């Protein structure tokens, strides 16, 4: 029985620095875009969200049928550790080799006091497995973050983390992945209504 995951990246934050576990708000003022997004989403979904306010506010904004929104902190973005809140140039100056390796050879490279790609992927995959098991055959709308969505694309497409990072995931976009047993099928990436 196929379970459909409708991954939504939260609304834009307009931050110009690393934003991982820092709890910054989303700009949800583009009402016409949110209305268009709601029109393409399933009518009777399980609603799931990261616990960060940019995700929970987005989940509330797209929740057409007043479904209970299940909040799960394991759907948070990368934990960038000490890099969170720093601009990219500052990170590169502080940790030139480490920051380069973090993006060019993702996997086990850990941000200072943060986490690696593989830690994030495992954290999110455990939740995906649990909800897929508990809600077999359902449509699950999961409002989450750039890195979270990319880890699931990596698994579904059978690609490397570096290849996954090359995908564009816009704010308020949909990436749909269907799971049936061990099979995963990507039905759309970065769909922007």
C-alpha positions as CSV (number, residue, x, y, z in Angstrom):
1,X,0.0,0.0,0.0
2,X,1.5,3.3,-1.1
3,X,2.0,6.2,1.3
4,X,2.5,9.6,-0.3
5,X,4.7,12.1,1.3
6,X,4.0,15.7,0.3
7,X,7.1,17.6,1.5
8,X,6.6,21.3,1.8
9,X,9.5,23.7,2.4
10,X,8.4,26.4,4.9
11,X,7.8,30.0,3.9
12,X,10.8,32.3,3.3
13,X,12.8,33.7,6.3
14,X,14.7,36.4,4.3
15,X,17.8,35.5,6.5
16,X,21.2,36.0,4.9
17,X,23.0,33.7,7.2
18,X,22.9,30.0,8.2
19,X,19.6,29.1,9.6
20,X,19.4,25.7,11.2
21,X,17.9,25.2,14.7
22,X,17.6,29.0,15.3
23,X,13.9,29.7,15.5
24,X,13.2,32.4,13.1
25,X,9.7,33.3,11.6
26,X,8.6,32.7,8.1
27,X,7.1,35.4,5.8
28,X,3.7,34.1,4.9
29,X,2.4,37.3,3.4
30,X,2.1,35.9,-0.2
31,X,-1.5,34.8,0.3
32,X,-2.1,34.0,-3.4
33,X,0.9,31.6,-3.5
34,X,-0.4,29.9,-0.3
35,X,-3.9,29.6,-1.8
36,X,-2.4,28.0,-5.0
37,X,-0.3,25.7,-2.9
38,X,-3.4,24.6,-0.9
39,X,-5.2,23.7,-4.1
40,X,-2.7,21.1,-5.2
41,X,-2.5,19.4,-1.8
42,X,-4.5,16.3,-0.9
43,X,-7.9,16.8,0.8
44,X,-7.6,14.4,3.8
45,X,-3.9,14.3,4.8
46,X,-2.0,13.6,7.9
47,X,-0.4,16.9,8.8
48,X,3.1,16.8,10.1
49,X,5.6,19.6,10.9
50,X,9.0,20.4,12.3
51,X,8.7,22.2,15.7
52,X,10.4,25.4,14.5
53,X,8.0,28.3,14.0
54,X,8.8,28.9,10.4
55,X,7.5,25.3,9.7
56,X,4.6,25.3,12.2
57,X,3.3,28.7,10.9
58,X,3.5,27.4,7.3
59,X,1.7,24.2,8.3
60,X,-1.1,26.3,9.9
61,X,-1.4,28.5,6.8
62,X,-1.9,25.5,4.5
63,X,-4.1,23.5,6.8
64,X,-7.3,23.8,4.8
65,X,-9.3,21.2,6.7
66,X,-8.2,22.1,10.3
67,X,-6.5,18.8,10.7
68,X,-4.4,18.2,13.8
69,X,-0.8,19.1,13.1
70,X,1.6,16.6,14.5
71,X,4.7,18.4,15.6
72,X,8.0,16.5,15.5
73,X,11.4,18.1,16.4
74,X,13.2,15.4,14.5
75,X,12.1,17.2,11.3
76,X,14.3,20.2,12.1
77,X,16.8,21.5,9.7
78,X,20.5,20.7,10.0
79,X,22.0,21.6,13.3
80,X,24.6,24.0,12.1
81,X,26.0,24.4,15.6
82,X,28.2,27.4,16.0
83,X,27.7,28.3,12.3
84,X,24.0,29.0,12.9
85,X,23.4,32.7,12.5
86,X,26.7,33.3,10.8
87,X,27.0,34.6,7.2
88,X,28.5,32.3,4.7
89,X,31.7,34.3,4.4
90,X,32.2,34.3,8.1
91,X,31.8,30.6,8.3
92,X,34.3,30.2,5.4
93,X,36.8,32.5,7.2
94,X,36.4,30.7,10.6
95,X,36.5,27.1,9.2
96,X,37.8,27.2,5.6
97,X,38.6,23.6,5.1
98,X,35.7,22.2,7.3
99,X,33.1,24.4,5.7
100,X,34.3,23.5,2.2
101,X,34.3,19.8,3.0
102,X,30.8,20.1,4.7
103,X,29.3,21.1,1.3
104,X,31.6,19.3,-1.2
105,X,31.9,16.0,0.6
106,X,28.8,15.8,2.7
107,X,28.2,12.6,4.7
108,X,30.1,12.3,7.9
109,X,31.5,15.9,8.0
110,X,30.1,17.5,11.2
111,X,29.5,21.2,11.7
112,X,31.2,22.5,14.9
113,X,28.9,21.6,17.8
114,X,26.3,20.6,15.1
115,X,25.6,17.5,13.0
116,X,26.5,15.9,9.7
117,X,24.5,15.1,6.6
118,X,24.3,11.4,7.7
119,X,23.1,12.3,11.2
120,X,20.3,14.5,9.7
121,X,19.4,11.8,7.2
122,X,19.2,9.1,9.8
123,X,17.1,11.4,12.2
124,X,14.6,12.2,9.4
125,X,14.5,8.7,8.0
126,X,13.5,7.3,11.4
127,X,10.5,9.6,11.4
128,X,9.6,8.8,7.8
129,X,9.8,5.1,8.5
130,X,7.7,5.4,11.7
131,X,4.9,7.5,10.0
132,X,4.9,5.4,6.9
133,X,4.4,2.3,9.0
134,X,1.7,4.0,11.2
135,X,-0.2,5.7,8.3
136,X,0.1,3.2,5.5
137,X,-1.7,4.3,2.4
138,X,-2.2,7.9,3.6
139,X,-1.2,11.2,2.2
140,X,1.2,12.9,4.6
141,X,1.9,16.6,4.3
142,X,5.3,17.3,6.0
143,X,6.3,20.9,6.4
144,X,10.0,20.9,6.9
145,X,13.3,22.4,5.7
146,X,15.7,22.4,2.8
147,X,18.2,19.8,4.2
148,X,15.4,17.5,5.5
149,X,13.7,17.3,2.1
150,X,17.1,16.7,0.3
151,X,17.9,13.8,2.5
152,X,14.7,12.1,1.5
153,X,15.4,12.8,-2.2
154,X,18.8,11.3,-1.8
155,X,17.3,8.0,-0.6
156,X,14.5,7.9,-3.1
157,X,16.7,8.7,-6.1
158,X,19.6,6.5,-4.9
159,X,22.1,9.4,-5.3
160,X,25.0,10.7,-3.2
161,X,24.5,13.5,-0.7
162,X,26.6,15.8,-3.0
163,X,24.2,15.1,-5.9
164,X,21.2,15.7,-3.6
165,X,22.5,19.1,-2.6
166,X,22.4,20.2,-6.2
167,X,18.6,20.1,-6.2
168,X,16.7,23.4,-5.8
169,X,14.0,23.3,-3.1
170,X,12.2,26.7,-3.1
171,X,10.2,28.0,-0.1
172,X,6.5,27.0,-0.3
173,X,7.3,24.3,-2.9
174,X,6.2,20.7,-3.0
175,X,8.4,17.6,-3.4
176,X,6.3,14.4,-3.6
177,X,7.8,11.0,-2.7
178,X,5.7,7.8,-2.7
179,X,6.7,4.9,-0.5
180,X,5.5,1.3,-1.0
181,X,7.5,-1.1,1.1
182,X,11.1,-0.7,0.1
183,X,10.3,1.1,-3.2
184,X,10.4,4.9,-3.3
185,X,9.2,6.9,-6.3
186,X,9.7,10.6,-6.8
187,X,6.6,12.1,-8.3
188,X,7.7,15.7,-8.4
189,X,10.6,17.9,-7.1
190,X,10.3,21.6,-6.2
191,X,6.8,22.0,-7.6
192,X,6.0,25.7,-7.2
193,X,2.3,26.6,-7.7
